[in-house]
Amino acid sequence: MRAAAEVVGEVGYAEASITMITQRAGVGQGTFYNYFKSRQDILDTLLPDLGEQMLGYVHEKAVGGLGFPDLEERSFRAFFDFIKQTPHFSRILNEAESFAPVGFQRHLDNVARRYIRFLKRSVKSGEFTEYSEAELEVIAYMLMAARSYLSQRYTTDDGRNVELPQSGAKAYMKFVLYGLMGQPRSGE
């Protein structure tokens, strides 16, 4: 999968071929077909696989956070750390909807399911209890979209990920906290 991520990250889904992937992986095409039915099969597997890695990384970095605000900020920053360390992730994520729609939907469903579970735990612990379960799903998708669009904003055209500016993280957290938890206190 690493070879596929590198190839798709470098040339895009449209140009990635089985030959390029197997050459990068150092395996024969016959070996490829022992694991994948087709080129589309690996393309649809790629984003969900990378998404699992991203979710694992984010979870690891968020462990120890106290309450929703701390956990959300840790998770947000960890997401940007992950895309910085995994430079092909942004391109794969952004092209998947068109070139690997099955994988894209699996990835969205997986991320949303985990985000909703996180939000439900926050509600159970007494944070922003005024939201219904249906509203939590909407919130999860809004926060996912914010991360996605901000990752596009802070990734250069050549695919290099740049640092998330402190002002970006601060604005995101202000929006999240005061949009979900009330008005900002004076001076914040």
Backbone bond lengths (Angstrom), bond angles and torsions (degrees), N, CA, C in turn:
res aa  C-N    CA-C-N  psi(-1)  N-CA   C-N-CA  omega(-1)  CA-C   N-CA-C  phi
1 M - - - 1.454 - - 1.529 110.92 -
2 R 1.344 115.81 -32.75 1.465 118.11 179.64 1.526 110.45 -61.48
3 A 1.330 117.25 -41.45 1.463 120.39 179.23 1.524 110.55 -63.15
4 A 1.321 117.18 -41.64 1.465 120.64 178.56 1.522 110.36 -63.73
5 A 1.329 117.01 -41.66 1.467 120.44 178.95 1.520 110.59 -62.43
6 E 1.319 116.92 -42.73 1.465 119.95 179.73 1.524 111.10 -64.11
7 V 1.329 116.56 -45.83 1.468 120.35 -177.90 1.527 110.49 -65.07
8 V 1.324 117.08 -50.31 1.469 119.81 -179.45 1.524 109.96 -63.72
9 G 1.309 117.04 -38.25 1.459 120.55 177.97 1.513 112.83 -63.26
10 E 1.316 116.97 -33.69 1.466 121.02 -178.81 1.523 113.22 -83.62
11 V 1.335 117.14 -44.01 1.471 119.36 -172.70 1.523 113.54 -112.33
12 G 1.326 117.59 -8.34 1.454 121.09 -178.80 1.514 112.00 88.67
13 Y 1.317 115.07 163.44 1.459 120.85 -179.71 1.525 111.47 -61.15
14 A 1.321 117.21 -43.13 1.465 121.02 -173.82 1.520 112.36 -61.08
15 E 1.316 117.29 -36.22 1.467 121.13 -175.96 1.522 113.68 -94.91
16 A 1.314 118.17 -14.22 1.469 120.98 -177.66 1.526 110.03 -68.18
17 S 1.316 115.63 130.60 1.463 120.25 179.78 1.525 109.86 -122.02
18 I 1.320 115.59 160.95 1.460 120.54 176.31 1.521 109.70 -59.69
19 T 1.328 117.16 -40.93 1.465 121.07 179.07 1.526 110.57 -58.96
20 M 1.312 117.37 -47.01 1.469 120.41 179.65 1.529 111.17 -61.54
21 I 1.315 116.03 -41.87 1.466 120.44 -178.23 1.528 110.74 -67.56
22 T 1.334 117.09 -46.84 1.469 119.21 -178.34 1.522 111.53 -67.75
23 Q 1.325 117.78 -36.39 1.467 119.79 176.21 1.520 110.47 -63.44
24 R 1.318 117.21 -42.87 1.464 120.74 179.33 1.529 110.24 -64.20
25 A 1.336 116.48 -37.78 1.468 120.84 -178.73 1.525 112.31 -79.03
26 G 1.333 116.31 -16.23 1.461 119.94 -178.47 1.520 113.10 73.96
27 V 1.326 116.14 32.42 1.468 121.07 178.24 1.525 109.21 -128.35
28 G 1.323 115.69 161.40 1.455 120.79 177.65 1.520 111.48 -80.04
29 Q 1.328 114.76 162.09 1.464 118.39 179.92 1.520 111.87 -65.08
30 G 1.327 117.07 -30.24 1.462 119.89 176.46 1.520 111.63 -60.67
31 T 1.323 115.59 -40.32 1.467 120.39 177.49 1.526 110.30 -62.97
32 F 1.322 116.06 -40.08 1.465 120.76 177.96 1.524 109.95 -54.56
33 Y 1.336 116.54 -46.24 1.460 120.62 -175.79 1.529 112.92 -73.81
34 N 1.321 117.99 -9.31 1.464 120.26 171.12 1.526 110.77 -72.53
35 Y 1.321 116.74 -21.98 1.463 121.62 -175.67 1.530 114.22 -111.99
36 F 1.316 116.18 -28.15 1.465 120.73 -176.39 1.518 110.11 -131.98
37 K 1.329 116.45 142.58 1.461 121.76 -179.09 1.519 112.25 -75.36
38 S 1.333 115.73 -30.70 1.460 119.98 -173.27 1.525 109.65 -161.92
39 R 1.306 115.32 174.72 1.462 121.33 173.81 1.528 109.83 -60.09
40 Q 1.333 116.53 -43.69 1.465 119.99 -179.77 1.518 111.36 -62.85
41 D 1.322 117.12 -34.73 1.462 120.91 179.38 1.529 110.92 -60.00
42 I 1.327 117.65 -46.63 1.468 118.96 179.42 1.528 110.98 -69.17
43 L 1.331 116.80 -35.94 1.464 119.09 178.79 1.528 110.81 -64.45
44 D 1.339 116.72 -38.49 1.465 120.32 178.93 1.528 112.62 -75.70
45 T 1.320 117.35 -15.60 1.463 122.14 177.81 1.522 111.41 -89.61
46 L 1.311 116.45 -26.09 1.463 122.30 -171.28 1.532 113.64 -60.01
47 L 1.311 118.85 -55.75 1.465 120.70 -177.32 1.528 112.33 -64.94
48 P 1.336 119.85 -45.29 1.468 117.47 176.79 1.533 112.74 -58.71
49 D 1.329 117.28 -37.06 1.464 120.73 177.96 1.530 110.83 -65.11
50 L 1.317 116.59 -49.79 1.468 119.96 177.41 1.527 111.22 -63.90
51 G 1.316 116.29 -36.13 1.457 120.55 177.97 1.524 111.96 -61.65
52 E 1.330 116.75 -39.83 1.470 120.35 176.04 1.521 110.57 -62.68
53 Q 1.331 116.39 -41.47 1.465 119.97 177.33 1.530 110.20 -61.66
54 M 1.326 115.77 -44.32 1.465 120.48 179.67 1.526 110.64 -61.73
55 L 1.325 117.09 -46.42 1.461 120.45 -179.34 1.527 111.48 -62.92
56 G 1.323 116.68 -39.45 1.461 120.25 176.87 1.515 111.77 -63.04
57 Y 1.324 115.79 -43.19 1.464 121.07 179.17 1.527 110.61 -63.78
58 V 1.308 116.33 -46.98 1.466 121.20 -179.31 1.530 110.28 -61.85
59 H 1.315 116.46 -44.41 1.470 120.35 179.49 1.528 110.74 -60.14
60 E 1.318 115.68 -45.78 1.467 120.68 -179.82 1.532 111.43 -58.41
61 K 1.328 116.26 -40.98 1.466 120.35 -178.53 1.529 112.56 -75.68
62 A 1.325 117.30 -24.20 1.466 120.44 -178.12 1.525 112.66 -86.55
63 V 1.323 117.03 -19.59 1.464 120.65 -178.27 1.526 109.75 -54.20
64 G 1.308 114.85 133.21 1.458 120.25 -179.87 1.514 113.45 99.02
65 G 1.328 116.14 -8.62 1.457 119.35 178.15 1.519 110.77 -67.50
66 L 1.311 115.27 148.58 1.459 120.72 -178.12 1.521 109.97 -109.61
67 G 1.302 116.98 106.16 1.449 121.40 176.75 1.519 113.02 80.31
68 F 1.321 113.93 168.02 1.457 120.42 -175.94 1.525 113.99 -54.90
69 P 1.334 119.87 -50.36 1.471 118.64 -175.93 1.527 112.98 -57.73
70 D 1.312 116.80 -45.10 1.460 120.61 -178.79 1.526 111.11 -67.66
71 L 1.327 116.78 -44.80 1.466 120.60 179.92 1.527 111.35 -63.57
72 E 1.321 116.87 -42.02 1.468 120.10 -179.31 1.519 110.88 -65.79
73 E 1.316 117.74 -42.85 1.465 119.33 179.62 1.526 111.03 -66.08
74 R 1.318 117.28 -42.39 1.468 120.16 177.40 1.531 110.63 -60.74
75 S 1.324 115.80 -43.02 1.465 120.63 179.90 1.524 111.25 -65.05
76 F 1.311 116.21 -43.00 1.463 121.48 179.85 1.523 110.62 -60.59
77 R 1.315 116.45 -48.63 1.470 120.59 179.84 1.529 110.95 -65.62
78 A 1.325 116.62 -38.15 1.464 120.37 179.11 1.524 111.08 -64.56
79 F 1.331 117.23 -37.29 1.464 120.18 176.93 1.524 109.86 -58.34
80 F 1.312 117.21 -45.29 1.466 120.35 179.70 1.522 111.92 -69.72
81 D 1.317 117.51 -33.87 1.468 119.70 173.76 1.525 110.12 -62.54
82 F 1.336 115.78 -42.39 1.465 120.04 -179.58 1.524 110.98 -61.86
83 I 1.327 118.10 -46.71 1.466 118.22 -177.94 1.523 111.33 -69.25
84 K 1.309 116.79 -26.07 1.466 119.08 175.08 1.532 110.28 -69.98
85 Q 1.320 116.39 -40.16 1.460 121.37 179.98 1.524 112.78 -79.34
86 T 1.314 116.87 -18.64 1.466 122.55 -177.67 1.527 107.01 -124.07
87 P 1.332 116.79 76.17 1.465 119.92 -169.43 1.525 114.85 -61.20
88 H 1.315 118.19 -21.88 1.468 119.65 -178.89 1.526 112.54 -81.49
89 F 1.323 117.02 -14.36 1.462 120.35 -174.87 1.526 112.52 -59.29
90 S 1.315 117.24 -44.65 1.470 120.12 -176.43 1.522 111.90 -59.91
91 R 1.318 116.79 -46.78 1.468 119.32 -179.24 1.520 110.56 -65.72
92 I 1.315 116.28 -42.55 1.464 120.33 -179.90 1.527 110.07 -61.15
93 L 1.314 117.01 -45.93 1.464 121.50 178.73 1.526 111.13 -61.53
94 N 1.308 116.66 -46.10 1.461 120.19 -173.67 1.520 113.88 -74.40
95 E 1.327 118.56 -25.54 1.464 120.88 178.87 1.523 113.07 -94.13
96 A 1.316 117.40 -16.60 1.465 120.86 -172.51 1.524 113.30 -61.38
97 E 1.303 117.97 -36.45 1.467 119.70 -177.70 1.527 111.32 -56.59
98 S 1.326 116.97 -36.82 1.462 120.85 -179.16 1.523 113.18 -86.62
99 F 1.331 117.47 -38.66 1.459 120.78 -170.44 1.526 114.59 -103.62
100 A 1.310 117.47 -17.90 1.467 121.66 179.45 1.530 108.46 -142.34
101 P 1.338 116.74 62.89 1.465 119.66 -172.57 1.527 114.38 -62.30
102 V 1.314 117.40 -33.18 1.466 119.80 178.70 1.526 109.56 -65.92
103 G 1.317 116.38 -46.54 1.459 120.91 178.14 1.514 112.03 -65.74
104 F 1.320 116.09 -38.71 1.466 120.44 178.62 1.526 110.36 -60.27
105 Q 1.332 116.61 -45.83 1.465 120.21 -179.48 1.522 111.25 -65.81
106 R 1.339 117.26 -40.55 1.473 119.92 177.04 1.523 110.32 -60.32
107 H 1.324 116.14 -42.37 1.464 120.45 179.13 1.533 110.49 -62.70
108 L 1.321 117.01 -49.40 1.474 120.33 179.41 1.523 111.35 -57.89
109 D 1.328 116.16 -45.88 1.461 120.18 -179.27 1.522 111.19 -60.69
110 N 1.324 116.45 -42.47 1.458 120.99 -178.67 1.529 111.33 -66.02
111 V 1.325 116.55 -47.70 1.467 120.03 179.75 1.532 110.04 -63.65
112 A 1.322 116.94 -44.86 1.471 120.58 -179.50 1.524 111.08 -61.83
113 R 1.316 116.89 -44.09 1.466 120.71 -179.66 1.535 110.47 -57.66
114 R 1.322 116.25 -44.38 1.470 119.53 -179.69 1.536 111.66 -70.15
115 Y 1.318 115.94 -38.58 1.469 119.07 179.48 1.529 109.99 -64.64
116 I 1.317 116.25 -43.25 1.470 120.52 179.68 1.527 109.95 -62.54
117 R 1.318 116.64 -41.96 1.467 120.37 177.79 1.534 110.55 -60.50
118 F 1.325 116.94 -42.42 1.469 122.16 177.04 1.532 110.66 -60.91
119 L 1.332 116.61 -45.20 1.464 120.55 179.98 1.529 111.38 -65.03
120 K 1.334 116.99 -39.38 1.465 120.19 178.08 1.528 111.05 -62.58
121 R 1.323 116.91 -40.21 1.468 119.60 177.01 1.531 110.46 -62.23
122 S 1.319 116.10 -38.78 1.467 119.59 178.68 1.520 111.09 -64.64
123 V 1.325 116.88 -40.94 1.466 120.75 177.69 1.529 109.71 -63.20
124 K 1.340 116.41 -44.67 1.473 120.04 -179.70 1.523 112.02 -62.56
125 S 1.325 116.66 -27.94 1.468 119.07 179.41 1.531 112.00 -87.49
126 G 1.346 116.31 6.12 1.458 120.18 173.60 1.516 115.62 97.55
127 E 1.322 117.84 8.17 1.468 120.76 -179.91 1.532 109.40 -95.85
128 F 1.298 117.41 138.59 1.474 126.42 -177.17 1.528 113.36 32.26
129 T 1.321 114.98 61.04 1.466 122.34 -176.24 1.524 113.74 -73.52
130 E 1.315 117.43 -8.19 1.467 120.14 -177.00 1.530 113.31 -79.24
131 Y 1.323 118.06 2.30 1.461 120.77 -179.72 1.525 110.66 -98.87
132 S 1.342 115.30 138.92 1.465 120.88 176.75 1.529 109.31 -80.70
133 E 1.319 115.35 166.90 1.462 119.92 178.41 1.530 111.07 -60.85
134 A 1.323 117.35 -39.97 1.471 120.66 178.16 1.526 110.68 -63.17
135 E 1.318 116.62 -37.40 1.464 119.99 178.48 1.528 111.71 -68.53
136 L 1.330 117.10 -31.29 1.467 119.88 178.35 1.527 111.07 -62.63
137 E 1.324 116.71 -36.25 1.466 119.44 176.81 1.526 110.39 -63.88
138 V 1.307 117.15 -43.20 1.468 121.25 178.48 1.526 109.95 -61.71
139 I 1.321 116.66 -44.66 1.461 121.02 179.04 1.523 110.39 -61.03
140 A 1.324 116.97 -43.42 1.470 120.21 179.45 1.525 110.39 -57.77
141 Y 1.315 117.25 -46.24 1.468 119.81 -179.90 1.526 111.97 -67.16
142 M 1.319 117.49 -34.84 1.472 119.54 177.23 1.531 110.40 -64.79
143 L 1.319 117.17 -43.35 1.461 120.35 -179.74 1.528 111.26 -68.63
144 M 1.335 116.78 -37.10 1.468 120.33 175.74 1.528 110.10 -62.70
145 A 1.318 116.71 -43.58 1.466 120.58 179.92 1.521 110.88 -64.04
146 A 1.315 116.64 -40.73 1.470 119.72 178.78 1.517 110.43 -59.81
147 R 1.311 117.38 -45.35 1.469 120.38 178.81 1.521 110.88 -62.71
148 S 1.315 115.98 -43.78 1.463 119.77 -178.72 1.525 111.41 -61.63
149 Y 1.316 116.43 -48.95 1.466 119.44 -178.42 1.521 111.92 -68.59
150 L 1.311 117.72 -36.83 1.464 119.15 176.85 1.523 111.03 -67.42
151 S 1.326 117.07 -34.58 1.472 118.46 176.71 1.524 110.11 -65.23
152 Q 1.330 117.43 -36.21 1.468 119.86 175.65 1.523 110.83 -66.68
153 R 1.308 116.21 -39.03 1.466 120.80 -179.62 1.518 111.77 -62.63
154 Y 1.314 117.53 -38.58 1.458 121.01 -174.94 1.526 113.36 -102.34
155 T 1.330 116.77 20.73 1.459 122.66 172.82 1.521 107.12 -115.26
156 T 1.315 116.89 131.22 1.458 120.56 -178.38 1.524 110.97 -75.62
157 D 1.325 116.12 164.85 1.461 121.54 -178.53 1.522 112.94 -57.80
158 D 1.325 117.28 -32.10 1.461 119.51 -179.31 1.530 112.08 -84.75
159 G 1.320 117.31 8.67 1.452 121.34 174.67 1.514 115.54 89.31
160 R 1.312 117.51 -2.39 1.466 119.17 178.21 1.525 108.49 -74.47
161 N 1.291 115.16 131.63 1.463 119.39 177.67 1.511 108.59 -86.07
162 V 1.282 116.26 134.84 1.457 120.95 178.46 1.528 108.77 -107.30
163 E 1.300 115.76 166.19 1.461 121.01 179.49 1.522 110.79 -61.03
164 L 1.306 115.12 138.56 1.452 120.30 170.00 1.520 106.22 -72.90
165 P 1.323 117.89 119.99 1.467 117.93 -179.70 1.528 110.69 -65.91
166 Q 1.296 115.51 150.46 1.462 121.22 178.49 1.527 110.20 -54.54
167 S 1.332 116.01 -37.31 1.469 119.54 -179.88 1.527 111.38 -64.67
168 G 1.335 117.64 -30.89 1.462 121.03 177.77 1.519 111.74 -66.72
169 A 1.318 116.03 -46.74 1.461 120.32 178.49 1.527 110.79 -65.62
170 K 1.318 116.12 -39.75 1.470 120.52 -179.09 1.531 110.68 -64.92
171 A 1.327 117.01 -44.78 1.470 120.51 179.76 1.526 111.02 -64.48
172 Y 1.332 116.60 -41.75 1.463 120.73 178.53 1.529 109.89 -59.01
173 M 1.325 116.17 -48.69 1.459 119.70 -177.14 1.528 111.88 -67.13
174 K 1.314 118.48 -37.04 1.470 119.97 175.73 1.524 110.00 -60.47
175 F 1.321 115.53 -45.67 1.458 119.87 179.64 1.523 110.81 -61.37
176 V 1.321 116.36 -47.65 1.462 120.52 -178.66 1.525 110.83 -63.17
177 L 1.298 117.10 -49.94 1.465 120.14 -175.25 1.513 112.82 -66.25
178 Y 1.289 117.33 -45.72 1.451 118.61 -174.41 1.516 111.79 -87.83
179 G 1.298 117.77 -19.74 1.454 120.82 173.27 1.518 111.53 -76.71
180 L 1.310 116.59 -31.46 1.456 121.02 -179.00 1.521 113.28 -100.24
181 M 1.313 116.51 -25.95 1.461 119.04 -169.27 1.529 113.93 -122.75
182 G 1.310 118.97 10.04 1.452 119.65 176.04 1.509 113.62 114.51
183 Q 1.291 115.61 -170.05 1.460 123.13 -175.93 1.521 111.20 -78.34
184 P 1.329 116.44 148.40 1.466 118.57 175.72 1.525 110.51 -65.87
185 R 1.311 114.41 146.34 1.463 119.20 174.58 1.517 108.17 -75.53
186 S 1.274 116.71 157.18 1.459 121.98 178.83 1.524 110.01 -54.58
187 G 1.332 116.33 130.56 1.461 121.45 177.74 1.513 114.83 88.92
188 E 1.337 119.28 -2.89 1.471 120.27 179.20 1.497 111.51 -99.03
